Amino acid sequence: MKHEALDQFVPFPGISEFVYSARDFAAVRELVYESSANVLPPNKSTLVYSRLAPLVRNSGLGTFSAYIERLKTDNAERHKAVCALTTNHTAFFREDHHFDHFLSEVRPQMIRKLGAGQPVRLWSAGSSSGEEVFSLCMTLLGPDKVEARRLLAQDLAVLATDLADHVLVKAKRATYDADALAPVPPALRSQWVREDGQGGGTVVDPIRELVRFKALNLMGKWPMKKAFDVIFCRNVMIYFDQPTKDNLVARFADQLVPGGHLYIGHSERVSGPAAAQLELVGKTIYRKIR
Ligand SMILES: C[S@@+](CC[C@H](N)C(=O)[O-])C[C@H]1O[C@@H](n2cnc3c(N)ncnc32)[C@H](O)[C@@H]1O
C-alpha cells in the first residue's frame, strides 16, 4: 500500500510535535493498514490523536512514539488500538431499499427453501453494533409470530461479524435508545423489541439467539464451512484500497450459493475479476450468477 503524502498532516491543537508528530501518524497508518486493511487518509490525523490519546495515557508510556513502539510487539495492545480507530457508524434499516428488495425478492425464496428442508444462511460482515443484522432478521421473520416461529424451527442460521470488540459487546447486549430504534417499522418493533418505557428497548430473544456474533477480521481466514444465501457487507469496503476491495469481492463471491445475494453500501461498487460472477439486480445489490 502506498499511502498519500503527509503534507496535509494536521497537528492536534495545543499538542506539541514531541508528543504527536506526522511520523507518529504515518506509523499508526502503517500498523492499521497491516492489521485491518483500513486506509487512514491524512485528514484523519486529529481523529487518530483523539482516539489513541486515552490508550497512550493508560499505557503510562507518555508519548505516541513510545506507544507505537509497543504496538509493534504487543499484539493485544495493537488490536485494541486498531479497534479504537474503526468507524462504526450504523443504523437500523439504513439504506432501506436493501430491506425492501430483501423482503420482496429474497425472503419468498428463503421461505420456500426452508419449507423444503434446505438450509438458509445469512451473514452481516462488518456488522458493527448489530442494527444491520437485527433489521435483516426482523425483515425475514416478519410481523407474524406464527410464521416467524415456523421459520425459526427450520435450518436457519445468521452470522454477524466485526473486527472491533467494543461494537460486538454492544451488539450482544442488543439494547438501543429511542433515536436508534426510531427507524424500525412499528409492526416489526411491536413484535421484536421489548420496550424499556423510555423510548428505547432490547431486541427480544428469538432474534438475539438466532444471531451468532463473532469477532472476525475480514482480512484473515474465514472459518465458515457453509455458503451463504445472503451477505450484507455495507460501508466496510469504503475504508479499503482497490486491491483489497477486489480480493474481498472475490472471496464473497466464493462464499455465496449460486443465486445468492451480496448487498454493499451506497457509495461502493463491485470490482475486480470476480465482478463477472455477480450481476447487478438492484441499487448496490448483486446476485451470484449460477
Ligand atoms: C461503518 S461500519 C458499517 C456497519 C454496517 N455494515 C452498516 O452499514 O451500517 C464499518 C464496520 O466495519 C468494521 N471493519 C472495518 N475493517 C474491518 C475488517 N478488516 N474486518 C472486519 N470488520 C471490519 C468496523 O469495525 C465497523 O464496525
The ligand as an ORCA input file, in Angstrom:
! r2SCAN-3c Opt
* xyz 0 1
  C     -19.245      1.932      9.108
  S     -19.439      0.376      9.899
  C     -20.707     -0.338      8.897
  C     -21.756     -1.055      9.718
  C     -22.901     -1.643      8.921
  N     -22.443     -2.640      7.988
  C     -23.683     -0.569      8.215
  O     -23.544     -0.382      7.011
  O     -24.439      0.140      8.897
  C     -17.977     -0.500      9.371
  C     -17.628     -1.670     10.269
  O     -16.629     -2.456      9.604
  C     -15.743     -2.940     10.577
  N     -14.457     -3.293      9.933
  C     -13.510     -2.472      9.426
  N     -12.465     -3.162      8.965
  C     -12.745     -4.461      9.180
  C     -12.036     -5.678      8.931
  N     -10.831     -5.691      8.356
  N     -12.617     -6.847      9.288
  C     -13.839     -6.849      9.873
  N     -14.553     -5.744     10.150
  C     -14.011     -4.556      9.807
  C     -15.617     -1.802     11.578
  O     -15.185     -2.249     12.847
  C     -17.037     -1.231     11.589
  O     -17.801     -1.698     12.674
*
